């Protein structure tokens, strides 16, 4: 626009803006989209001519070199929304291949425990193995020997380790469900509803 203004003033050699000045100015504009949308004004302080463009943001955007970046940004946003949607879909707890008991659900698909609200219950690997054993047992009961042989097969006496595991698992189970772990003279352990 500055170049078109300079060429117009050189041809016109006048301090008055007329129809001819505007036509000459539009003729010298190299960007066709600005023709008819750019205006001339007089700066009264400096007594100089200035050119201003009155274009929509869409016109300015189409003239800029930001199109590739914007297209890439839009594709990235679309991809992020798609991934978020897929992630949300995987978080939904489905009924198929799941054992539910007392507000806890064990998923055979991914081998995880879920609370009633669908959130995953965070357990240590040993706690997870024990809960999996409880859910696979039809009566939700296990003997001390079954647990020790499954979790610590090479340990001659795992009684203390088992007591510690049960003591740490009880509050987690009670916090996330309507279940509690009961012991029958430390010979059998059962998941029971409160």
PyMOL commands that place a pseudoatom at each C-alpha (Angstrom):
pseudoatom trace, name=CA, resn=UNK, resi=1, chain=A, elem=C, hetatm=0, pos=[0.000, 0.000, 0.000]
pseudoatom trace, name=CA, resn=UNK, resi=2, chain=A, elem=C, hetatm=0, pos=[2.877, 2.379, 0.745]
pseudoatom trace, name=CA, resn=UNK, resi=3, chain=A, elem=C, hetatm=0, pos=[4.316, 1.735, -2.720]
pseudoatom trace, name=CA, resn=UNK, resi=4, chain=A, elem=C, hetatm=0, pos=[0.933, 2.391, -4.376]
pseudoatom trace, name=CA, resn=UNK, resi=5, chain=A, elem=C, hetatm=0, pos=[0.565, 5.618, -2.358]
pseudoatom trace, name=CA, resn=UNK, resi=6, chain=A, elem=C, hetatm=0, pos=[4.048, 6.810, -3.362]
pseudoatom trace, name=CA, resn=UNK, resi=7, chain=A, elem=C, hetatm=0, pos=[3.374, 6.131, -7.049]
pseudoatom trace, name=CA, resn=UNK, resi=8, chain=A, elem=C, hetatm=0, pos=[-0.029, 7.875, -6.837]
pseudoatom trace, name=CA, resn=UNK, resi=9, chain=A, elem=C, hetatm=0, pos=[1.434, 10.974, -5.196]
pseudoatom trace, name=CA, resn=UNK, resi=10, chain=A, elem=C, hetatm=0, pos=[4.224, 11.077, -7.798]
pseudoatom trace, name=CA, resn=UNK, resi=11, chain=A, elem=C, hetatm=0, pos=[1.681, 10.977, -10.642]
pseudoatom trace, name=CA, resn=UNK, resi=12, chain=A, elem=C, hetatm=0, pos=[-0.910, 13.219, -9.013]
pseudoatom trace, name=CA, resn=UNK, resi=13, chain=A, elem=C, hetatm=0, pos=[1.392, 15.876, -7.484]
pseudoatom trace, name=CA, resn=UNK, resi=14, chain=A, elem=C, hetatm=0, pos=[-1.529, 17.366, -5.589]
pseudoatom trace, name=CA, resn=UNK, resi=15, chain=A, elem=C, hetatm=0, pos=[-2.509, 17.818, -1.940]
pseudoatom trace, name=CA, resn=UNK, resi=16, chain=A, elem=C, hetatm=0, pos=[-6.154, 17.080, -2.664]
pseudoatom trace, name=CA, resn=UNK, resi=17, chain=A, elem=C, hetatm=0, pos=[-7.704, 13.599, -2.708]
pseudoatom trace, name=CA, resn=UNK, resi=18, chain=A, elem=C, hetatm=0, pos=[-10.127, 13.263, -5.595]
pseudoatom trace, name=CA, resn=UNK, resi=19, chain=A, elem=C, hetatm=0, pos=[-11.843, 10.449, -7.492]
pseudoatom trace, name=CA, resn=UNK, resi=20, chain=A, elem=C, hetatm=0, pos=[-8.877, 10.350, -9.852]
pseudoatom trace, name=CA, resn=UNK, resi=21, chain=A, elem=C, hetatm=0, pos=[-6.477, 10.000, -6.903]
pseudoatom trace, name=CA, resn=UNK, resi=22, chain=A, elem=C, hetatm=0, pos=[-8.424, 7.005, -5.572]
pseudoatom trace, name=CA, resn=UNK, resi=23, chain=A, elem=C, hetatm=0, pos=[-8.611, 5.381, -9.024]
pseudoatom trace, name=CA, resn=UNK, resi=24, chain=A, elem=C, hetatm=0, pos=[-4.876, 5.860, -9.545]
pseudoatom trace, name=CA, resn=UNK, resi=25, chain=A, elem=C, hetatm=0, pos=[-4.157, 4.511, -6.056]
pseudoatom trace, name=CA, resn=UNK, resi=26, chain=A, elem=C, hetatm=0, pos=[-6.308, 1.393, -6.667]
pseudoatom trace, name=CA, resn=UNK, resi=27, chain=A, elem=C, hetatm=0, pos=[-4.589, 0.892, -10.047]
pseudoatom trace, name=CA, resn=UNK, resi=28, chain=A, elem=C, hetatm=0, pos=[-1.153, 0.829, -8.352]
pseudoatom trace, name=CA, resn=UNK, resi=29, chain=A, elem=C, hetatm=0, pos=[-2.184, -1.642, -5.634]
pseudoatom trace, name=CA, resn=UNK, resi=30, chain=A, elem=C, hetatm=0, pos=[-0.491, -4.949, -6.376]
pseudoatom trace, name=CA, resn=UNK, resi=31, chain=A, elem=C, hetatm=0, pos=[-2.844, -7.013, -4.197]
pseudoatom trace, name=CA, resn=UNK, resi=32, chain=A, elem=C, hetatm=0, pos=[-6.164, -7.302, -5.995]
pseudoatom trace, name=CA, resn=UNK, resi=33, chain=A, elem=C, hetatm=0, pos=[-8.083, -8.033, -2.765]
pseudoatom trace, name=CA, resn=UNK, resi=34, chain=A, elem=C, hetatm=0, pos=[-7.185, -4.574, -1.431]
pseudoatom trace, name=CA, resn=UNK, resi=35, chain=A, elem=C, hetatm=0, pos=[-8.551, -2.701, -4.444]
pseudoatom trace, name=CA, resn=UNK, resi=36, chain=A, elem=C, hetatm=0, pos=[-11.648, -0.823, -3.385]
pseudoatom trace, name=CA, resn=UNK, resi=37, chain=A, elem=C, hetatm=0, pos=[-11.049, -1.674, 0.289]
pseudoatom trace, name=CA, resn=UNK, resi=38, chain=A, elem=C, hetatm=0, pos=[-8.034, 0.508, 0.972]
pseudoatom trace, name=CA, resn=UNK, resi=39, chain=A, elem=C, hetatm=0, pos=[-8.641, 4.144, 1.858]
pseudoatom trace, name=CA, resn=UNK, resi=40, chain=A, elem=C, hetatm=0, pos=[-6.523, 7.253, 1.717]
pseudoatom trace, name=CA, resn=UNK, resi=41, chain=A, elem=C, hetatm=0, pos=[-6.402, 9.778, 4.519]
pseudoatom trace, name=CA, resn=UNK, resi=42, chain=A, elem=C, hetatm=0, pos=[-4.553, 12.966, 5.308]
pseudoatom trace, name=CA, resn=UNK, resi=43, chain=A, elem=C, hetatm=0, pos=[-2.541, 13.213, 8.510]
pseudoatom trace, name=CA, resn=UNK, resi=44, chain=A, elem=C, hetatm=0, pos=[-3.323, 16.761, 9.637]
pseudoatom trace, name=CA, resn=UNK, resi=45, chain=A, elem=C, hetatm=0, pos=[-0.375, 16.984, 12.019]
pseudoatom trace, name=CA, resn=UNK, resi=46, chain=A, elem=C, hetatm=0, pos=[2.303, 15.918, 9.575]
pseudoatom trace, name=CA, resn=UNK, resi=47, chain=A, elem=C, hetatm=0, pos=[0.274, 16.903, 6.531]
pseudoatom trace, name=CA, resn=UNK, resi=48, chain=A, elem=C, hetatm=0, pos=[1.052, 13.614, 4.863]
pseudoatom trace, name=CA, resn=UNK, resi=49, chain=A, elem=C, hetatm=0, pos=[-1.101, 11.110, 3.064]
pseudoatom trace, name=CA, resn=UNK, resi=50, chain=A, elem=C, hetatm=0, pos=[-1.563, 7.681, 4.642]
pseudoatom trace, name=CA, resn=UNK, resi=51, chain=A, elem=C, hetatm=0, pos=[-3.152, 4.512, 3.307]
pseudoatom trace, name=CA, resn=UNK, resi=52, chain=A, elem=C, hetatm=0, pos=[-5.320, 2.211, 5.431]
pseudoatom trace, name=CA, resn=UNK, resi=53, chain=A, elem=C, hetatm=0, pos=[-6.797, -1.143, 4.549]
pseudoatom trace, name=CA, resn=UNK, resi=54, chain=A, elem=C, hetatm=0, pos=[-10.358, -1.900, 5.648]
pseudoatom trace, name=CA, resn=UNK, resi=55, chain=A, elem=C, hetatm=0, pos=[-10.458, -5.634, 5.127]
pseudoatom trace, name=CA, resn=UNK, resi=56, chain=A, elem=C, hetatm=0, pos=[-12.139, -8.439, 6.952]
pseudoatom trace, name=CA, resn=UNK, resi=57, chain=A, elem=C, hetatm=0, pos=[-10.028, -10.788, 9.025]
pseudoatom trace, name=CA, resn=UNK, resi=58, chain=A, elem=C, hetatm=0, pos=[-10.789, -13.538, 6.532]
pseudoatom trace, name=CA, resn=UNK, resi=59, chain=A, elem=C, hetatm=0, pos=[-9.264, -11.442, 3.719]
pseudoatom trace, name=CA, resn=UNK, resi=60, chain=A, elem=C, hetatm=0, pos=[-6.160, -10.705, 5.765]
pseudoatom trace, name=CA, resn=UNK, resi=61, chain=A, elem=C, hetatm=0, pos=[-5.850, -14.361, 6.698]
pseudoatom trace, name=CA, resn=UNK, resi=62, chain=A, elem=C, hetatm=0, pos=[-6.201, -15.464, 3.088]
pseudoatom trace, name=CA, resn=UNK, resi=63, chain=A, elem=C, hetatm=0, pos=[-3.412, -13.038, 2.107]
pseudoatom trace, name=CA, resn=UNK, resi=64, chain=A, elem=C, hetatm=0, pos=[-1.056, -14.107, 4.884]
pseudoatom trace, name=CA, resn=UNK, resi=65, chain=A, elem=C, hetatm=0, pos=[1.324, -17.007, 4.842]
pseudoatom trace, name=CA, resn=UNK, resi=66, chain=A, elem=C, hetatm=0, pos=[-0.258, -18.449, 8.018]
pseudoatom trace, name=CA, resn=UNK, resi=67, chain=A, elem=C, hetatm=0, pos=[-2.536, -20.856, 6.155]
pseudoatom trace, name=CA, resn=UNK, resi=68, chain=A, elem=C, hetatm=0, pos=[-0.231, -23.907, 6.383]
pseudoatom trace, name=CA, resn=UNK, resi=69, chain=A, elem=C, hetatm=0, pos=[0.336, -23.340, 10.109]
pseudoatom trace, name=CA, resn=UNK, resi=70, chain=A, elem=C, hetatm=0, pos=[-3.375, -22.885, 10.741]
pseudoatom trace, name=CA, resn=UNK, resi=71, chain=A, elem=C, hetatm=0, pos=[-4.277, -25.991, 8.772]
pseudoatom trace, name=CA, resn=UNK, resi=72, chain=A, elem=C, hetatm=0, pos=[-1.687, -27.948, 10.747]
pseudoatom trace, name=CA, resn=UNK, resi=73, chain=A, elem=C, hetatm=0, pos=[-3.063, -26.507, 14.006]
pseudoatom trace, name=CA, resn=UNK, resi=74, chain=A, elem=C, hetatm=0, pos=[-6.618, -27.471, 13.004]
pseudoatom trace, name=CA, resn=UNK, resi=75, chain=A, elem=C, hetatm=0, pos=[-5.550, -31.028, 12.121]
pseudoatom trace, name=CA, resn=UNK, resi=76, chain=A, elem=C, hetatm=0, pos=[-3.683, -31.323, 15.423]
pseudoatom trace, name=CA, resn=UNK, resi=77, chain=A, elem=C, hetatm=0, pos=[-6.720, -30.088, 17.347]
pseudoatom trace, name=CA, resn=UNK, resi=78, chain=A, elem=C, hetatm=0, pos=[-8.955, -32.553, 15.524]
pseudoatom trace, name=CA, resn=UNK, resi=79, chain=A, elem=C, hetatm=0, pos=[-6.525, -35.396, 16.266]
pseudoatom trace, name=CA, resn=UNK, resi=80, chain=A, elem=C, hetatm=0, pos=[-6.340, -34.387, 19.967]
pseudoatom trace, name=CA, resn=UNK, resi=81, chain=A, elem=C, hetatm=0, pos=[-10.137, -34.323, 20.264]
pseudoatom trace, name=CA, resn=UNK, resi=82, chain=A, elem=C, hetatm=0, pos=[-10.359, -37.725, 18.574]
pseudoatom trace, name=CA, resn=UNK, resi=83, chain=A, elem=C, hetatm=0, pos=[-7.758, -39.212, 20.943]
pseudoatom trace, name=CA, resn=UNK, resi=84, chain=A, elem=C, hetatm=0, pos=[-9.536, -37.699, 23.956]
pseudoatom trace, name=CA, resn=UNK, resi=85, chain=A, elem=C, hetatm=0, pos=[-12.837, -39.196, 22.770]
pseudoatom trace, name=CA, resn=UNK, resi=86, chain=A, elem=C, hetatm=0, pos=[-11.258, -42.629, 22.265]
pseudoatom trace, name=CA, resn=UNK, resi=87, chain=A, elem=C, hetatm=0, pos=[-9.613, -42.418, 25.687]
pseudoatom trace, name=CA, resn=UNK, resi=88, chain=A, elem=C, hetatm=0, pos=[-12.963, -41.574, 27.298]
pseudoatom trace, name=CA, resn=UNK, resi=89, chain=A, elem=C, hetatm=0, pos=[-14.559, -44.527, 25.515]
pseudoatom trace, name=CA, resn=UNK, resi=90, chain=A, elem=C, hetatm=0, pos=[-11.974, -46.933, 26.938]
pseudoatom trace, name=CA, resn=UNK, resi=91, chain=A, elem=C, hetatm=0, pos=[-12.608, -45.614, 30.447]
pseudoatom trace, name=CA, resn=UNK, resi=92, chain=A, elem=C, hetatm=0, pos=[-16.279, -46.534, 30.309]
pseudoatom trace, name=CA, resn=UNK, resi=93, chain=A, elem=C, hetatm=0, pos=[-16.757, -49.722, 32.268]
pseudoatom trace, name=CA, resn=UNK, resi=94, chain=A, elem=C, hetatm=0, pos=[-18.659, -52.266, 30.216]
pseudoatom trace, name=CA, resn=UNK, resi=95, chain=A, elem=C, hetatm=0, pos=[-20.543, -55.239, 31.560]
pseudoatom trace, name=CA, resn=UNK, resi=96, chain=A, elem=C, hetatm=0, pos=[-19.089, -57.925, 29.288]
pseudoatom trace, name=CA, resn=UNK, resi=97, chain=A, elem=C, hetatm=0, pos=[-16.394, -60.215, 30.710]
pseudoatom trace, name=CA, resn=UNK, resi=98, chain=A, elem=C, hetatm=0, pos=[-16.597, -58.659, 34.158]
pseudoatom trace, name=CA, resn=UNK, resi=99, chain=A, elem=C, hetatm=0, pos=[-17.217, -60.051, 37.597]
pseudoatom trace, name=CA, resn=UNK, resi=100, chain=A, elem=C, hetatm=0, pos=[-19.015, -57.654, 39.914]
pseudoatom trace, name=CA, resn=UNK, resi=101, chain=A, elem=C, hetatm=0, pos=[-19.338, -58.093, 43.641]
pseudoatom trace, name=CA, resn=UNK, resi=102, chain=A, elem=C, hetatm=0, pos=[-20.094, -55.576, 46.390]
pseudoatom trace, name=CA, resn=UNK, resi=103, chain=A, elem=C, hetatm=0, pos=[-19.405, -52.490, 44.293]
pseudoatom trace, name=CA, resn=UNK, resi=104, chain=A, elem=C, hetatm=0, pos=[-16.138, -53.775, 42.822]
pseudoatom trace, name=CA, resn=UNK, resi=105, chain=A, elem=C, hetatm=0, pos=[-15.834, -55.045, 39.291]
pseudoatom trace, name=CA, resn=UNK, resi=106, chain=A, elem=C, hetatm=0, pos=[-13.000, -57.224, 38.032]
pseudoatom trace, name=CA, resn=UNK, resi=107, chain=A, elem=C, hetatm=0, pos=[-12.439, -56.967, 34.286]
pseudoatom trace, name=CA, resn=UNK, resi=108, chain=A, elem=C, hetatm=0, pos=[-11.203, -60.101, 32.554]
pseudoatom trace, name=CA, resn=UNK, resi=109, chain=A, elem=C, hetatm=0, pos=[-10.407, -58.003, 29.455]
pseudoatom trace, name=CA, resn=UNK, resi=110, chain=A, elem=C, hetatm=0, pos=[-7.742, -55.823, 31.008]
pseudoatom trace, name=CA, resn=UNK, resi=111, chain=A, elem=C, hetatm=0, pos=[-7.221, -57.555, 34.369]
pseudoatom trace, name=CA, resn=UNK, resi=112, chain=A, elem=C, hetatm=0, pos=[-8.135, -54.486, 36.425]
pseudoatom trace, name=CA, resn=UNK, resi=113, chain=A, elem=C, hetatm=0, pos=[-10.430, -53.721, 39.324]
pseudoatom trace, name=CA, resn=UNK, resi=114, chain=A, elem=C, hetatm=0, pos=[-12.935, -50.887, 39.039]
pseudoatom trace, name=CA, resn=UNK, resi=115, chain=A, elem=C, hetatm=0, pos=[-14.989, -49.119, 41.687]
pseudoatom trace, name=CA, resn=UNK, resi=116, chain=A, elem=C, hetatm=0, pos=[-18.749, -48.578, 41.249]
pseudoatom trace, name=CA, resn=UNK, resi=117, chain=A, elem=C, hetatm=0, pos=[-18.139, -45.128, 39.704]
pseudoatom trace, name=CA, resn=UNK, resi=118, chain=A, elem=C, hetatm=0, pos=[-15.980, -46.679, 36.951]
pseudoatom trace, name=CA, resn=UNK, resi=119, chain=A, elem=C, hetatm=0, pos=[-12.638, -45.462, 38.311]
pseudoatom trace, name=CA, resn=UNK, resi=120, chain=A, elem=C, hetatm=0, pos=[-9.772, -47.915, 38.454]
pseudoatom trace, name=CA, resn=UNK, resi=121, chain=A, elem=C, hetatm=0, pos=[-8.779, -49.097, 41.952]
pseudoatom trace, name=CA, resn=UNK, resi=122, chain=A, elem=C, hetatm=0, pos=[-5.034, -48.652, 42.435]
pseudoatom trace, name=CA, resn=UNK, resi=123, chain=A, elem=C, hetatm=0, pos=[-3.435, -51.735, 43.976]
pseudoatom trace, name=CA, resn=UNK, resi=124, chain=A, elem=C, hetatm=0, pos=[0.073, -53.068, 44.416]
pseudoatom trace, name=CA, resn=UNK, resi=125, chain=A, elem=C, hetatm=0, pos=[0.908, -56.143, 42.302]
pseudoatom trace, name=CA, resn=UNK, resi=126, chain=A, elem=C, hetatm=0, pos=[0.468, -58.508, 45.281]
pseudoatom trace, name=CA, resn=UNK, resi=127, chain=A, elem=C, hetatm=0, pos=[-2.810, -56.867, 46.327]
pseudoatom trace, name=CA, resn=UNK, resi=128, chain=A, elem=C, hetatm=0, pos=[-4.001, -57.165, 42.744]
pseudoatom trace, name=CA, resn=UNK, resi=129, chain=A, elem=C, hetatm=0, pos=[-3.118, -60.880, 42.591]
pseudoatom trace, name=CA, resn=UNK, resi=130, chain=A, elem=C, hetatm=0, pos=[-4.959, -61.559, 45.840]
pseudoatom trace, name=CA, resn=UNK, resi=131, chain=A, elem=C, hetatm=0, pos=[-8.071, -59.660, 44.711]
pseudoatom trace, name=CA, resn=UNK, resi=132, chain=A, elem=C, hetatm=0, pos=[-7.983, -61.543, 41.417]
pseudoatom trace, name=CA, resn=UNK, resi=133, chain=A, elem=C, hetatm=0, pos=[-7.914, -64.810, 43.373]
pseudoatom trace, name=CA, resn=UNK, resi=134, chain=A, elem=C, hetatm=0, pos=[-10.899, -63.665, 45.486]
pseudoatom trace, name=CA, resn=UNK, resi=135, chain=A, elem=C, hetatm=0, pos=[-12.886, -62.825, 42.343]
pseudoatom trace, name=CA, resn=UNK, resi=136, chain=A, elem=C, hetatm=0, pos=[-12.054, -66.121, 40.655]
pseudoatom trace, name=CA, resn=UNK, resi=137, chain=A, elem=C, hetatm=0, pos=[-13.169, -68.075, 43.697]
pseudoatom trace, name=CA, resn=UNK, resi=138, chain=A, elem=C, hetatm=0, pos=[-16.906, -68.896, 43.461]
pseudoatom trace, name=CA, resn=UNK, resi=139, chain=A, elem=C, hetatm=0, pos=[-17.433, -68.283, 47.181]
pseudoatom trace, name=CA, resn=UNK, resi=140, chain=A, elem=C, hetatm=0, pos=[-15.014, -65.311, 47.323]
pseudoatom trace, name=CA, resn=UNK, resi=141, chain=A, elem=C, hetatm=0, pos=[-13.165, -67.239, 50.041]
pseudoatom trace, name=CA, resn=UNK, resi=142, chain=A, elem=C, hetatm=0, pos=[-9.597, -68.552, 50.107]
pseudoatom trace, name=CA, resn=UNK, resi=143, chain=A, elem=C, hetatm=0, pos=[-7.636, -70.579, 52.594]
pseudoatom trace, name=CA, resn=UNK, resi=144, chain=A, elem=C, hetatm=0, pos=[-4.389, -69.313, 54.020]
pseudoatom trace, name=CA, resn=UNK, resi=145, chain=A, elem=C, hetatm=0, pos=[-2.585, -72.198, 52.327]
pseudoatom trace, name=CA, resn=UNK, resi=146, chain=A, elem=C, hetatm=0, pos=[-4.084, -71.410, 48.903]
pseudoatom trace, name=CA, resn=UNK, resi=147, chain=A, elem=C, hetatm=0, pos=[-3.005, -67.787, 49.149]
pseudoatom trace, name=CA, resn=UNK, resi=148, chain=A, elem=C, hetatm=0, pos=[0.520, -68.511, 50.411]
pseudoatom trace, name=CA, resn=UNK, resi=149, chain=A, elem=C, hetatm=0, pos=[1.127, -71.219, 47.808]
pseudoatom trace, name=CA, resn=UNK, resi=150, chain=A, elem=C, hetatm=0, pos=[-0.081, -68.982, 44.978]
pseudoatom trace, name=CA, resn=UNK, resi=151, chain=A, elem=C, hetatm=0, pos=[1.682, -65.765, 46.006]
pseudoatom trace, name=CA, resn=UNK, resi=152, chain=A, elem=C, hetatm=0, pos=[4.855, -67.058, 47.694]
pseudoatom trace, name=CA, resn=UNK, resi=153, chain=A, elem=C, hetatm=0, pos=[5.427, -70.618, 46.458]
pseudoatom trace, name=CA, resn=UNK, resi=154, chain=A, elem=C, hetatm=0, pos=[9.110, -70.769, 47.476]
pseudoatom trace, name=CA, resn=UNK, resi=155, chain=A, elem=C, hetatm=0, pos=[8.648, -69.308, 50.948]
pseudoatom trace, name=CA, resn=UNK, resi=156, chain=A, elem=C, hetatm=0, pos=[8.314, -71.996, 53.670]
pseudoatom trace, name=CA, resn=UNK, resi=157, chain=A, elem=C, hetatm=0, pos=[6.222, -69.845, 56.032]
pseudoatom trace, name=CA, resn=UNK, resi=158, chain=A, elem=C, hetatm=0, pos=[4.586, -66.752, 54.498]
pseudoatom trace, name=CA, resn=UNK, resi=159, chain=A, elem=C, hetatm=0, pos=[2.169, -66.140, 57.387]
pseudoatom trace, name=CA, resn=UNK, resi=160, chain=A, elem=C, hetatm=0, pos=[3.622, -62.753, 58.417]
pseudoatom trace, name=CA, resn=UNK, resi=161, chain=A, elem=C, hetatm=0, pos=[3.804, -61.589, 54.805]
pseudoatom trace, name=CA, resn=UNK, resi=162, chain=A, elem=C, hetatm=0, pos=[0.177, -62.594, 54.300]
pseudoatom trace, name=CA, resn=UNK, resi=163, chain=A, elem=C, hetatm=0, pos=[-0.962, -60.767, 57.455]
pseudoatom trace, name=CA, resn=UNK, resi=164, chain=A, elem=C, hetatm=0, pos=[0.809, -57.606, 56.269]
pseudoatom trace, name=CA, resn=UNK, resi=165, chain=A, elem=C, hetatm=0, pos=[-0.729, -57.903, 52.801]
pseudoatom trace, name=CA, resn=UNK, resi=166, chain=A, elem=C, hetatm=0, pos=[-4.239, -58.370, 54.213]
pseudoatom trace, name=CA, resn=UNK, resi=167, chain=A, elem=C, hetatm=0, pos=[-3.773, -55.499, 56.715]
pseudoatom trace, name=CA, resn=UNK, resi=168, chain=A, elem=C, hetatm=0, pos=[-2.785, -53.102, 53.904]
pseudoatom trace, name=CA, resn=UNK, resi=169, chain=A, elem=C, hetatm=0, pos=[-5.444, -54.334, 51.488]
pseudoatom trace, name=CA, resn=UNK, resi=170, chain=A, elem=C, hetatm=0, pos=[-8.414, -54.015, 53.876]
pseudoatom trace, name=CA, resn=UNK, resi=171, chain=A, elem=C, hetatm=0, pos=[-8.645, -50.179, 53.886]
pseudoatom trace, name=CA, resn=UNK, resi=172, chain=A, elem=C, hetatm=0, pos=[-8.321, -49.997, 50.100]
pseudoatom trace, name=CA, resn=UNK, resi=173, chain=A, elem=C, hetatm=0, pos=[-11.150, -52.486, 49.588]
pseudoatom trace, name=CA, resn=UNK, resi=174, chain=A, elem=C, hetatm=0, pos=[-13.383, -50.784, 52.163]
pseudoatom trace, name=CA, resn=UNK, resi=175, chain=A, elem=C, hetatm=0, pos=[-12.715, -47.333, 50.678]
pseudoatom trace, name=CA, resn=UNK, resi=176, chain=A, elem=C, hetatm=0, pos=[-13.725, -48.309, 47.136]
pseudoatom trace, name=CA, resn=UNK, resi=177, chain=A, elem=C, hetatm=0, pos=[-16.585, -50.745, 47.769]
pseudoatom trace, name=CA, resn=UNK, resi=178, chain=A, elem=C, hetatm=0, pos=[-19.181, -52.168, 50.121]
pseudoatom trace, name=CA, resn=UNK, resi=179, chain=A, elem=C, hetatm=0, pos=[-16.877, -55.101, 50.842]
pseudoatom trace, name=CA, resn=UNK, resi=180, chain=A, elem=C, hetatm=0, pos=[-14.665, -56.097, 53.714]
pseudoatom trace, name=CA, resn=UNK, resi=181, chain=A, elem=C, hetatm=0, pos=[-12.091, -58.847, 54.155]
pseudoatom trace, name=CA, resn=UNK, resi=182, chain=A, elem=C, hetatm=0, pos=[-12.895, -61.186, 57.031]
pseudoatom trace, name=CA, resn=UNK, resi=183, chain=A, elem=C, hetatm=0, pos=[-10.672, -63.811, 58.567]
pseudoatom trace, name=CA, resn=UNK, resi=184, chain=A, elem=C, hetatm=0, pos=[-11.749, -67.091, 60.194]
pseudoatom trace, name=CA, resn=UNK, resi=185, chain=A, elem=C, hetatm=0, pos=[-9.043, -67.648, 62.821]
pseudoatom trace, name=CA, resn=UNK, resi=186, chain=A, elem=C, hetatm=0, pos=[-6.443, -66.831, 60.159]
pseudoatom trace, name=CA, resn=UNK, resi=187, chain=A, elem=C, hetatm=0, pos=[-7.262, -70.069, 58.327]
pseudoatom trace, name=CA, resn=UNK, resi=188, chain=A, elem=C, hetatm=0, pos=[-9.566, -68.668, 55.646]
pseudoatom trace, name=CA, resn=UNK, resi=189, chain=A, elem=C, hetatm=0, pos=[-10.064, -65.201, 54.259]
pseudoatom trace, name=CA, resn=UNK, resi=190, chain=A, elem=C, hetatm=0, pos=[-13.306, -64.059, 52.652]
pseudoatom trace, name=CA, resn=UNK, resi=191, chain=A, elem=C, hetatm=0, pos=[-14.628, -61.059, 50.781]
pseudoatom trace, name=CA, resn=UNK, resi=192, chain=A, elem=C, hetatm=0, pos=[-17.981, -60.170, 52.315]
pseudoatom trace, name=CA, resn=UNK, resi=193, chain=A, elem=C, hetatm=0, pos=[-20.427, -57.338, 51.949]
pseudoatom trace, name=CA, resn=UNK, resi=194, chain=A, elem=C, hetatm=0, pos=[-20.617, -54.897, 54.846]
for i in range(1, 194): cmd.bond("trace and resi %d" % i, "trace and resi %d" % (i + 1))
show_as sticks, trace
zoom trace
